[in-house]
Each structure stands twice: as C-alpha cells, then as structure tokens.
Amino acid sequence: MAEEKLFEGRIKKFLHSVGIYPAGYPTDRMGAGMVGWYTKIWGGGFQKAGIPDLICCVNGFTLAVEIKASNGRPSELQKLNISRINKSGGIGVFLYPEGFEQFKELVKGVIECSSHIQELKRLKSANSNSKCDMWTG
C-alpha cells in the first residue's frame, strides 16, 4: 500500500505540472494553466467498491485511473468498471509505475487532442498493451 501511495503522489505532481488540478485547488497556486480537473476517490463504507482511484476531466475527456503498485492485481469489479468506462467513450486505465511514462504521453495527447473521436481511438490503440493498460475485456 505504501508503494501505491508514493506512486499516487508522483501522478498528482505530474497532473499539476500539466494543468490538471483537484477539486477546490486554489487558483493562485496553479503553476500551469488549467486544462483539467480531478478528484480522488476514497474507498470505504460510503463509496461503491471498484471505482477507479482518480476521476479526471481533461479537454472534454473522462480519464479514470486505477493506481496499482508494481505487484498489484486488479479485482474483477475494477476490471468491469474500467472496461465500461472505455466502452462508454472515456479512457480508463490500470496504471503501474512501469507504465508511468506511457501514461504521461497519453495525458499529453488528450490535452492536445482537437478531434475527440479519431484522436481518442488512436490514443487507446497506442496504449492497449502496456503497464498503462486499457482494459476492454
């Protein structure tokens, strides 16, 4: 769990560097112009199980990220939810530390995307078999 939490910190730092900020983030602390928004989902008794860790909206795209440590395994419910996000036209990924560089490229592509449908298909195809895994099962 500690490895996953540290990795989450790296992800958030990257998101902030490209202008994707959490709900309620102070405008005067934004180092890059805002291009997106995210919220952290906390598991527990009041939250549905299997929801990805980070839910983002970037340039009109939904981006859902389930953060995993290098040895982490997604549950069947997590696989189902990520699959449904992808089938619904969003981008859902299982993100491991080994796929972080690919994830950065994916996010930069979403930020630069001007034609949602065609570009989204290209981005999904480019990242379908990596440690930044688009689960479509």
N, C-alpha and C positions, 0 to 999 in steps of 0.2 A: 504494500500500500504506500510506503514511503517513496519508493521509486516512481510510482504513478503520480503522486502529489508533486514531486520535484519536476517531473515532466510537464505536468499541467502548468506550473509556473513558467516554464520556458515557452509553452504555447501561448499563454496570455501575454507574455513580454513581446513575442513576435506579432501577435494580433495588434497590440497597441502601436508597435512600430510602423504598421502599415495603415493605421487609422480605423481599426475595429475596436470599439470600446464597450465595456459592460454598461448595463442599465444604470443610470444615475451618476455616471462618471463626470467629474467637474470639467466643464469646457476649458477653463483656464489651465488645466493640467494636460490637455491633449497636445502631444508633440507633433503629431501628423494630422492633416485634415481628415475629418471623419468621413469614412466611406461605408461603415458598417457598425453593427450593434450585436452584442451577445449577452447571454445570461448563463450562469452556471446552474445546473440542475443538481439539487441535493437529494439524495436518496433518503428514505425514511417512511414512517408510518402515514404521512400525509401526501406522499408523492407516489404516483403509479410506478411500478417496477419496470425496468427495461428502457427507460427514456435516456437518450444519449446525454453525456456529461455537459456538453456545450451546445446551445442552440443559437445560431447566428443568422443574421440577415445581412447580406453583403451584395450591393449592386443589384438588388431585387431578387437574389437567390436565397433560398433557405440552405444553410450549411449546418449539418448536425454532426458532431464529433464525439465518438465514444473513445475515451482515452484508455489505453492499455499499457501496462508495464511490458517489458520485453517477453516475459514468460506468461503474460495474461491470456486468458481464453474468453471469448465472448459467450454469453449464455444464449440459449435458443431464443429467448424473448428479445434479447438485444439484436440478434441476427434478424429476427422477424421485423423489428421496428426499423432498423437501418435499411432493410430490403424495401419496406413500404415507403420510406422516405424517398429512396431512389426511384421507385416505380411511380411516385406521385410527382416527379419532376424536380425534386430537390436533390441535394448532394449529401449523402450520408456516408460516413467513413468510420472504420475502426483505425485508430491511429496509434502506432507503436513508435518508440524512439527511433528505430531503424528507418522509418518512413517519413521522418520529420522534414527532410529536405524536399521530398516529393510533395508533401503537404504544402510547404511554402510556395512551391511553383503552382500548385493547384489554386491556392488562395490568390496569388498574384494574377493568375489567369482569370479568375472570377472578377477581380477588381477591374481588370482591363476589358472585360467582355462587353461587347456592344450589341451582339446579336444573340439573345438568350438561347434559343433552341439549338441552333447549329453549334455554337461555341460550347454549350453545356454538353452536348453529345461528344464533342471532341475531347473535352476535359475528362469526362467519365471514361472514355475509351483509353485515354493515356494513363489512367491510374487504376486500372481494374485488377491488376495482378502484382501487388506490391505490399509493403508493410504500411501503406496508406490505402487500405483495402476498401473498395466499393462493393459491398455485399449485395448481391442481387437475387440470391437463392430463393 
